[in-house]
Amino acid sequence: MISPKLVLYATVLLCALSLAACAPNQQPTGLTPIPSLAPRATETLMPALQSNGGIRSAGVGPRTGESAMGSAIYMKYCGQCHGNNGQGVTGPELLGDQFVITSSDSALFTKISIGDRKDDLIMPGWLITKGGPLTSDDINNVIAYLRVLQDEAVLPTATPMPSLPTDTPLPPGAPTAEPPEPARPSNNGGPGIAASLPGNSDIGRVLFGMYCAACHGPQGIVPVPNPGSDDGVVPQLAPIDETIANADKNVFATNLDLFIEHGSVPSGEAVQINMPAFGDLKFLQPQQIADIIAYIIENNP
């Protein structure tokens, strides 16, 4: 007769062998068990992309900037109106300005990003999403530079250039001259598909900030110097050349499309900035060009 104890021992041994057979990832005997890792957040590439070597994005708001980097951005985009030392030229003086001194970085960020209009002075929006050429990091760096700039010595305000004489109006009944021919790019070619496409000015505003504002200024308001050209600056787009603007939106769009499609080389010797052929070189898709055109037309009511 089989002993009850022997039956119990056999049953326990059988259960142990069954559990061992079902256990996953069995390890050979004699090895140190691998400890389990504590739960952690899912790894992503976003920290790398947001670093200095990653994608340059428009950012989301104010943070601590780099004054040294801000100085170069200020000289390129701000100095022509506010002076290379904040002394003011055609724009307000920033050196010793109470708004700059007393405002938070957040308030300065907002003003620079979206712009302001006060009396006859227009402060355009400089953030990419507002039609400007600057990212969030660029603006933060400019703010850091403005903080440092307050310790600099005050320079005299530049003397404004005298106003150009206005044309004497013709007497009633006098024959009027033929309207001037619309400005045309130096590069030949007809209108592209974009001239006949409906555009979205809201999308065009962002695209303008990304691709156009670096040369034409934020929102096309502030002319950018163009050494070597006869005009001395890249053409202003708000207001735009009166021969390009037209009450007929289709004609206006066509006039703009010719420049964006085929590009243009300004007259002059050793011109520094040319107009790229965004359409011919496939830099932009037709719908993107149409959106930019819609934004420029909206900016010229």
VONUSE-896169 format. One record per residue (C-alpha): residue number from 1; x, y, z. Coordinates in Angstrom, 1 decimal, always signed. Example, Ala and Ser with C-alpha at 12.3 -4.5 7.8 and 13.67 -1.06 7.14 Angstrom:
BEGIN
[1 [+12.3 -4.5 +7.8]]
[2 [+13.7 -1.1 +7.1]]
END
This chain:
BEGIN
[1 [+0.0 +0.0 +0.0]]
[2 [+1.3 +3.4 -1.0]]
[3 [+2.0 +5.8 +1.9]]
[4 [-0.2 +8.9 +2.1]]
[5 [+2.9 +11.0 +2.7]]
[6 [+4.5 +9.7 -0.5]]
[7 [+1.4 +10.7 -2.5]]
[8 [+1.5 +14.2 -1.0]]
[9 [+5.2 +14.6 -1.8]]
[10 [+4.6 +13.4 -5.4]]
[11 [+1.7 +15.9 -5.8]]
[12 [+3.7 +18.9 -4.6]]
[13 [+6.7 +17.9 -6.9]]
[14 [+4.4 +17.6 -9.9]]
[15 [+2.8 +21.1 -9.3]]
[16 [+6.3 +22.6 -8.9]]
[17 [+7.4 +21.1 -12.2]]
[18 [+4.2 +22.3 -13.9]]
[19 [+4.7 +25.9 -12.8]]
[20 [+8.3 +25.9 -13.8]]
[21 [+7.4 +24.7 -17.3]]
[22 [+4.8 +27.5 -17.6]]
[23 [+7.1 +30.3 -16.4]]
[24 [+8.3 +32.6 -19.3]]
[25 [+11.9 +33.4 -20.1]]
[26 [+13.5 +30.7 -18.0]]
[27 [+17.2 +31.2 -17.3]]
[28 [+19.9 +28.6 -17.1]]
[29 [+20.9 +27.6 -13.6]]
[30 [+23.9 +29.2 -12.0]]
[31 [+23.3 +32.7 -13.5]]
[32 [+22.6 +35.8 -11.5]]
[33 [+19.0 +36.9 -12.0]]
[34 [+18.5 +40.1 -14.1]]
[35 [+16.8 +42.7 -11.9]]
[36 [+13.6 +44.2 -13.3]]
[37 [+13.7 +47.9 -14.4]]
[38 [+11.5 +50.5 -12.7]]
[39 [+8.7 +52.0 -14.8]]
[40 [+9.7 +55.2 -16.6]]
[41 [+8.4 +57.7 -19.1]]
[42 [+8.3 +56.8 -22.8]]
[43 [+11.5 +57.9 -24.6]]
[44 [+10.9 +60.4 -27.5]]
[45 [+13.1 +62.4 -29.9]]
[46 [+11.5 +65.7 -28.8]]
[47 [+14.3 +66.8 -26.4]]
[48 [+16.9 +66.2 -29.2]]
[49 [+14.8 +68.1 -31.7]]
[50 [+14.3 +71.0 -29.4]]
[51 [+18.0 +71.3 -28.6]]
[52 [+20.5 +73.7 -30.3]]
[53 [+21.2 +71.1 -33.0]]
[54 [+17.6 +70.3 -33.7]]
[55 [+14.8 +71.8 -35.6]]
[56 [+14.4 +75.6 -35.2]]
[57 [+10.8 +76.1 -34.2]]
[58 [+8.7 +79.2 -33.5]]
[59 [+8.5 +78.3 -29.8]]
[60 [+5.7 +79.0 -27.5]]
[61 [+6.6 +81.9 -25.3]]
[62 [+9.1 +83.9 -23.2]]
[63 [+12.1 +82.3 -21.6]]
[64 [+15.6 +83.4 -20.6]]
[65 [+17.5 +84.4 -23.7]]
[66 [+21.1 +84.9 -24.7]]
[67 [+22.1 +88.6 -24.9]]
[68 [+25.1 +87.9 -27.1]]
[69 [+22.9 +86.2 -29.7]]
[70 [+20.3 +88.9 -29.3]]
[71 [+22.7 +91.7 -30.2]]
[72 [+23.2 +90.3 -33.7]]
[73 [+19.4 +89.9 -34.2]]
[74 [+18.8 +93.4 -32.8]]
[75 [+21.4 +95.0 -35.2]]
[76 [+19.9 +93.2 -38.2]]
[77 [+16.2 +93.8 -37.6]]
[78 [+15.7 +96.5 -34.9]]
[79 [+18.6 +98.9 -35.2]]
[80 [+17.4 +100.6 -38.4]]
[81 [+14.4 +102.0 -36.5]]
[82 [+15.5 +102.0 -32.9]]
[83 [+19.2 +102.8 -33.4]]
[84 [+22.2 +100.6 -33.1]]
[85 [+22.4 +101.5 -29.4]]
[86 [+18.8 +102.0 -28.7]]
[87 [+19.0 +105.7 -29.2]]
[88 [+16.0 +105.9 -31.6]]
[89 [+16.0 +106.8 -35.2]]
[90 [+12.6 +106.6 -36.9]]
[91 [+11.3 +104.5 -34.1]]
[92 [+11.1 +105.2 -30.3]]
[93 [+14.2 +105.4 -28.2]]
[94 [+14.7 +102.1 -26.2]]
[95 [+17.6 +103.1 -24.1]]
[96 [+16.2 +104.2 -20.7]]
[97 [+12.6 +103.5 -21.9]]
[98 [+10.3 +103.0 -18.9]]
[99 [+8.3 +100.3 -20.6]]
[100 [+11.4 +98.3 -21.4]]
[101 [+12.8 +98.8 -17.9]]
[102 [+9.6 +98.1 -15.9]]
[103 [+7.9 +95.5 -18.0]]
[104 [+8.3 +91.8 -17.5]]
[105 [+9.9 +89.6 -20.1]]
[106 [+6.4 +88.2 -20.9]]
[107 [+5.1 +91.7 -21.6]]
[108 [+8.1 +92.6 -23.8]]
[109 [+7.7 +89.2 -25.6]]
[110 [+4.0 +90.0 -26.4]]
[111 [+4.7 +93.5 -27.7]]
[112 [+7.6 +92.4 -30.0]]
[113 [+5.7 +89.3 -31.1]]
[114 [+2.4 +90.9 -32.1]]
[115 [+3.4 +94.5 -32.6]]
[116 [+1.6 +97.7 -31.7]]
[117 [+0.2 +100.8 -33.3]]
[118 [+0.5 +104.2 -31.5]]
[119 [-0.3 +107.5 -33.2]]
[120 [+1.7 +107.6 -36.4]]
[121 [+4.1 +104.8 -35.3]]
[122 [+3.6 +101.2 -36.4]]
[123 [+5.3 +98.4 -34.6]]
[124 [+4.9 +95.3 -36.7]]
[125 [+4.6 +91.8 -35.3]]
[126 [+8.0 +90.1 -35.5]]
[127 [+7.1 +86.5 -34.6]]
[128 [+6.9 +84.1 -37.5]]
[129 [+3.2 +83.3 -36.9]]
[130 [+2.5 +87.0 -37.0]]
[131 [+4.2 +87.6 -40.4]]
[132 [+7.6 +88.4 -39.0]]
[133 [+11.0 +86.7 -39.5]]
[134 [+11.8 +85.8 -35.8]]
[135 [+11.3 +82.7 -33.8]]
[136 [+10.4 +82.6 -30.2]]
[137 [+14.0 +82.0 -29.2]]
[138 [+15.1 +85.0 -31.4]]
[139 [+12.7 +87.3 -29.6]]
[140 [+13.8 +86.0 -26.2]]
[141 [+17.4 +86.7 -27.1]]
[142 [+16.5 +90.3 -28.2]]
[143 [+14.8 +90.8 -24.8]]
[144 [+18.0 +89.7 -23.0]]
[145 [+20.0 +92.1 -25.1]]
[146 [+17.6 +95.0 -24.3]]
[147 [+18.1 +94.3 -20.6]]
[148 [+21.9 +94.6 -21.1]]
[149 [+21.5 +97.6 -23.3]]
[150 [+20.0 +99.7 -20.5]]
[151 [+23.5 +99.9 -18.9]]
[152 [+24.9 +101.6 -22.0]]
[153 [+25.6 +105.3 -22.3]]
[154 [+22.9 +107.4 -23.9]]
[155 [+23.6 +108.5 -27.5]]
[156 [+22.0 +111.5 -29.2]]
[157 [+18.9 +110.9 -31.2]]
[158 [+19.6 +110.8 -34.9]]
[159 [+18.3 +113.7 -37.0]]
[160 [+15.4 +112.5 -39.2]]
[161 [+15.7 +112.9 -42.9]]
[162 [+13.7 +115.9 -44.4]]
[163 [+10.4 +115.0 -46.0]]
[164 [+10.4 +114.7 -49.8]]
[165 [+8.4 +117.5 -51.6]]
[166 [+4.9 +116.4 -52.7]]
[167 [+3.7 +116.7 -56.3]]
[168 [+1.7 +119.8 -57.2]]
[169 [-1.9 +118.7 -58.1]]
[170 [-3.0 +119.3 -61.7]]
[171 [-5.6 +122.1 -62.2]]
[172 [-9.1 +121.0 -63.0]]
[173 [-9.6 +119.9 -66.6]]
[174 [-5.9 +119.4 -67.3]]
[175 [-5.1 +116.3 -69.3]]
[176 [-3.9 +113.4 -67.1]]
[177 [-0.9 +111.3 -68.0]]
[178 [-1.3 +107.6 -69.0]]
[179 [-1.1 +105.3 -66.0]]
[180 [+2.4 +103.9 -65.6]]
[181 [+3.1 +100.3 -66.7]]
[182 [+3.0 +97.9 -63.8]]
[183 [+6.4 +96.9 -62.4]]
[184 [+7.7 +93.6 -63.8]]
[185 [+10.4 +91.2 -62.6]]
[186 [+13.7 +91.1 -64.5]]
[187 [+13.2 +87.4 -65.1]]
[188 [+10.8 +86.5 -67.9]]
[189 [+7.8 +84.2 -67.6]]
[190 [+4.0 +84.3 -67.4]]
[191 [+1.8 +83.8 -64.4]]
[192 [+1.7 +80.4 -62.8]]
[193 [-1.1 +78.2 -61.4]]
[194 [-1.0 +80.2 -58.1]]
[195 [-2.4 +83.3 -59.7]]
[196 [-5.8 +81.6 -60.3]]
[197 [-6.0 +79.7 -57.0]]
[198 [-8.0 +81.0 -54.0]]
[199 [-5.5 +81.7 -51.2]]
[200 [-5.8 +81.6 -47.4]]
[201 [-4.4 +84.8 -45.9]]
[202 [-4.1 +83.3 -42.4]]
[203 [-1.8 +80.6 -43.7]]
[204 [-0.1 +83.1 -46.0]]
[205 [+0.8 +85.2 -42.9]]
[206 [+2.7 +82.3 -41.4]]
[207 [+4.4 +81.5 -44.8]]
[208 [+5.3 +85.1 -45.3]]
[209 [+7.0 +85.1 -41.9]]
[210 [+8.9 +82.0 -42.8]]
[211 [+10.0 +82.8 -46.4]]
[212 [+9.6 +86.5 -47.1]]
[213 [+10.0 +88.6 -44.0]]
[214 [+13.8 +88.1 -43.8]]
[215 [+14.1 +90.2 -47.0]]
[216 [+10.9 +92.3 -47.1]]
[217 [+10.7 +92.9 -43.3]]
[218 [+8.0 +91.8 -40.9]]
[219 [+4.6 +92.1 -42.5]]
[220 [+6.4 +93.8 -45.4]]
[221 [+6.4 +97.1 -43.5]]
[222 [+10.1 +97.7 -42.6]]
[223 [+12.4 +97.9 -45.7]]
[224 [+15.5 +95.7 -45.4]]
[225 [+18.8 +97.3 -46.7]]
[226 [+20.1 +95.9 -50.0]]
[227 [+23.6 +97.1 -50.6]]
[228 [+24.6 +97.5 -54.3]]
[229 [+21.0 +98.0 -55.5]]
[230 [+19.9 +101.3 -57.0]]
[231 [+17.1 +101.5 -54.5]]
[232 [+19.3 +100.7 -51.6]]
[233 [+16.6 +98.5 -50.0]]
[234 [+14.5 +95.5 -50.7]]
[235 [+11.1 +96.8 -52.0]]
[236 [+8.5 +97.4 -49.3]]
[237 [+5.3 +95.4 -49.6]]
[238 [+2.9 +97.3 -47.3]]
[239 [+2.2 +99.6 -48.9]]
[240 [+3.4 +97.9 -52.1]]
[241 [+4.4 +99.6 -55.4]]
[242 [+1.3 +101.4 -56.6]]
[243 [+1.8 +99.9 -60.1]]
[244 [+1.5 +96.4 -58.7]]
[245 [-1.5 +97.0 -56.6]]
[246 [-4.8 +96.9 -58.4]]
[247 [-8.5 +97.2 -57.4]]
[248 [-9.1 +94.0 -59.5]]
[249 [-7.8 +91.2 -57.2]]
[250 [-7.1 +89.0 -60.1]]
[251 [-4.8 +91.6 -61.7]]
[252 [-3.2 +92.2 -58.3]]
[253 [-2.6 +88.5 -57.8]]
[254 [-1.1 +88.1 -61.3]]
[255 [+1.3 +91.1 -60.8]]
[256 [+2.5 +89.5 -57.5]]
[257 [+2.7 +86.0 -58.9]]
[258 [+5.1 +87.0 -61.7]]
[259 [+7.7 +88.0 -59.1]]
[260 [+7.2 +85.1 -56.8]]
[261 [+7.2 +82.5 -59.6]]
[262 [+10.2 +83.8 -61.6]]
[263 [+12.2 +85.9 -59.2]]
[264 [+13.9 +89.2 -60.1]]
[265 [+17.4 +90.8 -59.9]]
[266 [+17.2 +94.5 -58.8]]
[267 [+19.1 +97.0 -60.9]]
[268 [+22.5 +98.0 -59.6]]
[269 [+26.0 +96.7 -59.3]]
[270 [+27.0 +93.8 -57.0]]
[271 [+23.4 +93.6 -55.6]]
[272 [+23.4 +91.7 -52.3]]
[273 [+19.8 +90.4 -52.3]]
[274 [+18.0 +89.0 -55.3]]
[275 [+14.4 +87.8 -55.4]]
[276 [+14.5 +83.9 -55.7]]
[277 [+12.3 +82.2 -58.3]]
[278 [+10.2 +80.4 -55.7]]
[279 [+7.9 +78.9 -58.3]]
[280 [+10.4 +77.9 -61.0]]
[281 [+12.8 +76.4 -58.5]]
[282 [+10.0 +74.6 -56.7]]
[283 [+10.8 +76.3 -53.4]]
[284 [+7.1 +76.8 -52.8]]
[285 [+4.1 +74.9 -54.1]]
[286 [+1.4 +76.8 -56.0]]
[287 [-1.1 +76.8 -53.1]]
[288 [+1.6 +78.2 -50.8]]
[289 [+2.3 +81.0 -53.3]]
[290 [-1.5 +81.6 -53.6]]
[291 [-1.7 +81.9 -49.8]]
[292 [+1.2 +84.4 -49.6]]
[293 [-0.4 +86.4 -52.4]]
[294 [-3.7 +86.5 -50.4]]
[295 [-1.9 +87.8 -47.4]]
[296 [+0.0 +90.5 -49.3]]
[297 [-3.3 +91.7 -50.9]]
[298 [-5.0 +91.7 -47.5]]
[299 [-2.1 +93.8 -46.2]]
[300 [-2.8 +96.4 -48.9]]
[301 [-6.5 +97.3 -48.5]]
END
